[in-house]
Structures are given as structure tokens and as C-alpha cells.
Amino acid sequence: MREEVLAKIIEKASKIWNADAAEMNEDTEFTAFNPKSANYSQMTTFLEDEFDAEVPYLNFKRCKTFGEAADYVAELLDE
């Protein structure tokens, strides 16, 4: 499940920041894209729609890397 979540995070991040998905991985840091609050909101809303689960925005925003975010969302889905 974690790998599927990570793939979705990368997919959405590449669209939000108009960046090459092939250059992103679990070690990619959100700060590399100078994210705004609206970007995190777009990401959590997308993940909620994809996985039919609530993804708390504030907790998601605390994740430093895409991998941490994938771990967090995968954990939510396991509950």
C-alpha cells in the first residue's frame, strides 16, 4: 500500500509543481518546491479522493519527505 501511496504523491506533486515525476522519489523533500498551504491542501484532497480516507491536512504538512508522507497515509489506510 505504501508504494501505491508514494506513487500517487509523486503523480500529484509533478502536476502541482510542474516537475518531472521521474526525478522524484521517497527522499524528495516538500521544501524543494517551496510549497504553499494550498499545495498541501491540493495534495491531501487528491489523496482522500484516491483512497477514500480522511487525510488530516496539518499532520500531513508535518511530513518532510514524500516517503514520510507515504508512511503516514499508508498508516491511516491500515486503521
JOZIBEL-V966626 format. One record per pair of residues at least 4 apart in sequence whose ideal C-beta (glycine too) atoms are under 7 Angstrom apart, sorted by sequence separation. I is the first residue (numbers start at 1). J is the second residue. D is the distance in Angstrom with one decimal. If there is no record, write none. Layout:
# JOZIBEL-V966626
i | j | d
I | J | D
I | J | D
This chain:
# JOZIBEL-V966626
i | j | d
1 | 5 | 6.3
2 | 6 | 6.2
3 | 7 | 6.4
4 | 8 | 6.6
5 | 9 | 6.4
6 | 10 | 6.4
7 | 11 | 6.2
8 | 12 | 6.3
9 | 13 | 6.0
10 | 14 | 6.3
12 | 16 | 6.1
13 | 17 | 6.0
19 | 23 | 6.9
24 | 28 | 4.5
28 | 32 | 6.4
35 | 39 | 4.2
37 | 41 | 6.3
38 | 42 | 6.3
39 | 43 | 6.4
40 | 44 | 6.3
41 | 45 | 6.1
42 | 46 | 6.2
43 | 47 | 6.4
44 | 48 | 6.2
45 | 49 | 6.5
46 | 50 | 6.2
47 | 51 | 5.9
56 | 60 | 6.4
57 | 61 | 6.2
64 | 68 | 5.6
66 | 70 | 6.2
67 | 71 | 6.5
68 | 72 | 6.3
69 | 73 | 6.4
70 | 74 | 6.0
71 | 75 | 6.3
72 | 76 | 6.8
73 | 77 | 6.5
74 | 78 | 6.5
14 | 19 | 5.3
19 | 24 | 6.9
30 | 35 | 5.1
35 | 40 | 6.1
48 | 53 | 6.3
55 | 60 | 5.6
63 | 68 | 4.0
13 | 19 | 6.9
14 | 20 | 6.7
48 | 54 | 6.3
63 | 69 | 4.0
14 | 21 | 3.8
48 | 55 | 5.2
47 | 55 | 4.9
60 | 69 | 6.2
63 | 72 | 5.6
11 | 21 | 6.4
14 | 24 | 6.7
10 | 21 | 5.2
13 | 24 | 6.2
44 | 55 | 4.5
60 | 72 | 6.5
44 | 57 | 5.0
59 | 72 | 6.7
10 | 24 | 4.7
19 | 33 | 6.9
17 | 33 | 4.4
41 | 57 | 6.1
44 | 60 | 5.2
40 | 57 | 6.2
55 | 73 | 5.9
6 | 26 | 5.8
40 | 60 | 6.3
40 | 61 | 4.8
55 | 76 | 6.4
16 | 39 | 5.4
53 | 76 | 5.8
53 | 77 | 5.6
16 | 42 | 5.7
47 | 73 | 5.8
51 | 77 | 5.8
16 | 43 | 6.9
12 | 43 | 5.6
9 | 43 | 7.0
12 | 46 | 4.7
30 | 64 | 6.8
29 | 64 | 5.8
29 | 65 | 5.3
28 | 65 | 6.3
27 | 65 | 5.8
28 | 66 | 4.7
8 | 47 | 6.3
26 | 65 | 6.4
26 | 66 | 5.5
27 | 67 | 6.3
26 | 67 | 3.1
8 | 50 | 5.4
24 | 66 | 6.5
26 | 70 | 6.5
13 | 66 | 7.0
10 | 66 | 6.4
9 | 66 | 5.1
6 | 66 | 6.2
9 | 69 | 5.6
6 | 67 | 6.7
9 | 70 | 5.9
6 | 70 | 3.9
5 | 70 | 4.5
2 | 70 | 5.2
5 | 73 | 4.7
2 | 71 | 6.4
5 | 74 | 5.1
2 | 74 | 4.2
1 | 74 | 4.9
1 | 77 | 5.8
